[in-house]
């Protein structure tokens, strides 16, 4: 399935718009990742543990969105957008993927 941030698919004609689809992933972090992230904050640098979790959450959200589009009969998603949020106090991160499910001529 094609997933694009653009409103069209270059070289393809969209013949049907099926509506908004979305996918959400909320992942918790654990004490060891928090501890290493705190050390990284103090000494500087990247927090690979959090980056890995964020990448995993993004993948899950996109896969859920694609599954929703497939159930509607779509073969692509246009106008895809990602939103990221940290849920303070709960040590959780949320990723939301949204887009428009469409059918294009092959």
C-alpha positions as a Markdown table, in Angstrom:
| # | Residue | x | y | z |
|---|---|---|---|---|
| 1 | Unk | 0.0 | 0.0 | 0.0 |
| 2 | Unk | 1.3 | 3.5 | -0.9 |
| 3 | Unk | 1.4 | 5.9 | 2.0 |
| 4 | Unk | 2.3 | 9.5 | 1.1 |
| 5 | Unk | 2.2 | 12.9 | 2.7 |
| 6 | Unk | 1.3 | 14.5 | -0.6 |
| 7 | Unk | -2.4 | 15.1 | -1.6 |
| 8 | Unk | -1.9 | 13.1 | -4.8 |
| 9 | Unk | 0.1 | 10.1 | -6.1 |
| 10 | Unk | 2.3 | 11.2 | -9.0 |
| 11 | Unk | 1.5 | 9.4 | -12.2 |
| 12 | Unk | -1.6 | 7.8 | -10.7 |
| 13 | Unk | -5.3 | 8.9 | -10.9 |
| 14 | Unk | -7.2 | 8.8 | -7.6 |
| 15 | Unk | -10.7 | 7.5 | -8.5 |
| 16 | Unk | -12.3 | 7.2 | -5.1 |
| 17 | Unk | -11.9 | 8.9 | -1.7 |
| 18 | Unk | -12.9 | 6.6 | 1.2 |
| 19 | Unk | -12.4 | 8.9 | 4.2 |
| 20 | Unk | -10.1 | 9.5 | 7.1 |
| 21 | Unk | -8.1 | 6.7 | 8.6 |
| 22 | Unk | -5.9 | 6.7 | 11.6 |
| 23 | Unk | -3.7 | 4.6 | 13.8 |
| 24 | Unk | -2.5 | 5.3 | 17.3 |
| 25 | Unk | 0.2 | 3.7 | 19.4 |
| 26 | Unk | 0.9 | 4.5 | 23.0 |
| 27 | Unk | 4.0 | 2.9 | 24.4 |
| 28 | Unk | 5.4 | 3.1 | 27.9 |
| 29 | Unk | 9.0 | 3.5 | 28.8 |
| 30 | Unk | 10.5 | 1.7 | 31.8 |
| 31 | Unk | 12.9 | 2.7 | 34.6 |
| 32 | Unk | 16.1 | 1.7 | 32.8 |
| 33 | Unk | 15.3 | 3.7 | 29.7 |
| 34 | Unk | 14.4 | 6.7 | 32.0 |
| 35 | Unk | 17.6 | 6.3 | 33.9 |
| 36 | Unk | 19.8 | 6.2 | 30.8 |
| 37 | Unk | 17.8 | 9.1 | 29.3 |
| 38 | Unk | 18.5 | 11.2 | 32.5 |
| 39 | Unk | 22.2 | 10.4 | 32.2 |
| 40 | Unk | 22.1 | 11.5 | 28.5 |
| 41 | Unk | 20.3 | 14.7 | 29.5 |
| 42 | Unk | 23.1 | 15.5 | 31.9 |
| 43 | Unk | 26.1 | 14.7 | 29.7 |
| 44 | Unk | 24.5 | 15.5 | 26.4 |
| 45 | Unk | 23.9 | 13.3 | 23.3 |
| 46 | Unk | 21.1 | 11.3 | 21.8 |
| 47 | Unk | 18.9 | 8.9 | 23.7 |
| 48 | Unk | 18.9 | 5.8 | 21.6 |
| 49 | Unk | 16.6 | 3.9 | 23.9 |
| 50 | Unk | 13.8 | 6.6 | 23.4 |
| 51 | Unk | 14.5 | 6.9 | 19.7 |
| 52 | Unk | 14.0 | 3.1 | 19.3 |
| 53 | Unk | 10.7 | 3.3 | 21.2 |
| 54 | Unk | 9.6 | 6.2 | 19.1 |
| 55 | Unk | 10.5 | 4.4 | 15.9 |
| 56 | Unk | 8.5 | 1.4 | 17.1 |
| 57 | Unk | 5.5 | 3.5 | 18.0 |
| 58 | Unk | 5.6 | 5.2 | 14.6 |
| 59 | Unk | 5.7 | 1.8 | 12.8 |
| 60 | Unk | 2.8 | 0.4 | 14.8 |
| 61 | Unk | 0.6 | 3.6 | 14.2 |
| 62 | Unk | 1.3 | 3.4 | 10.5 |
| 63 | Unk | 0.5 | -0.3 | 10.3 |
| 64 | Unk | -2.8 | 0.2 | 12.2 |
| 65 | Unk | -3.7 | 3.1 | 9.8 |
| 66 | Unk | -2.9 | 0.9 | 6.8 |
| 67 | Unk | -5.0 | -1.9 | 8.2 |
| 68 | Unk | -8.0 | 0.5 | 8.6 |
| 69 | Unk | -7.5 | 1.6 | 5.0 |
| 70 | Unk | -7.4 | -1.9 | 3.7 |
| 71 | Unk | -10.6 | -2.8 | 5.5 |
| 72 | Unk | -12.2 | 0.2 | 3.6 |
| 73 | Unk | -11.0 | -1.2 | 0.3 |
| 74 | Unk | -8.2 | 1.4 | -0.3 |
| 75 | Unk | -5.0 | 0.8 | -2.1 |
| 76 | Unk | -3.3 | 4.0 | -0.9 |
| 77 | Unk | -3.3 | 6.7 | 1.8 |
| 78 | Unk | -2.7 | 10.3 | 0.8 |
| 79 | Unk | -2.1 | 13.3 | 3.0 |
| 80 | Unk | -0.5 | 11.2 | 5.7 |
| 81 | Unk | 0.5 | 13.1 | 8.9 |
| 82 | Unk | 2.2 | 12.0 | 12.1 |
| 83 | Unk | 1.7 | 13.6 | 15.5 |
| 84 | Unk | 3.8 | 12.8 | 18.6 |
| 85 | Unk | 3.0 | 13.4 | 22.2 |
| 86 | Unk | 4.6 | 12.7 | 25.6 |
| 87 | Unk | 2.2 | 11.8 | 28.4 |
| 88 | Unk | 3.8 | 13.6 | 31.3 |
| 89 | Unk | 3.8 | 11.8 | 34.6 |
| 90 | Unk | 3.1 | 8.4 | 33.1 |
| 91 | Unk | 6.4 | 7.9 | 31.2 |
| 92 | Unk | 4.5 | 7.2 | 28.0 |
| 93 | Unk | 4.7 | 8.4 | 24.4 |
| 94 | Unk | 1.9 | 8.5 | 21.9 |
| 95 | Unk | 2.1 | 8.5 | 18.1 |
| 96 | Unk | -0.9 | 9.2 | 15.9 |
| 97 | Unk | -0.9 | 8.6 | 12.1 |
| 98 | Unk | -3.7 | 10.1 | 10.0 |
| 99 | Unk | -4.5 | 10.2 | 6.3 |
| 100 | Unk | -7.1 | 9.8 | 3.7 |
| 101 | Unk | -7.8 | 6.4 | 2.3 |
| 102 | Unk | -8.1 | 6.3 | -1.5 |
| 103 | Unk | -8.4 | 4.0 | -4.4 |
| 104 | Unk | -6.2 | 4.8 | -7.4 |
| 105 | Unk | -6.1 | 3.3 | -10.9 |
| 106 | Unk | -3.3 | 0.9 | -11.4 |
